């Protein structure tokens, strides 16, 4: 699987989850999108790089979600979501495939 697919899934989960929660005012719906993006990304990372890296990148994904809540108080909600999404995407591109 191409490394861009799980990277896109993770990015869609973080950004889409926030957008859905904000538009609907139902945080649980955003959580569904976040979970779906994370699950799809995990599956791709596991296929590309193995279980250990997939677990590590999933921890980065969940940590980014958590950190966005603290970061938004300093720089605003969308800049926070974009920042953590970018960091997660970089981690995915760097570690989401088998290293040779």
Secondary structure by P-SEA (a helix, b strand, c coil): ccaaaaaaaaaaaaaaaaaaaaaaccaaaaaaaaaaaaaaaaaaaaacccaaaaaaaaaaaaaaaaaaaaaaacccaaaaaaaaaaaaaaaaaacccccc
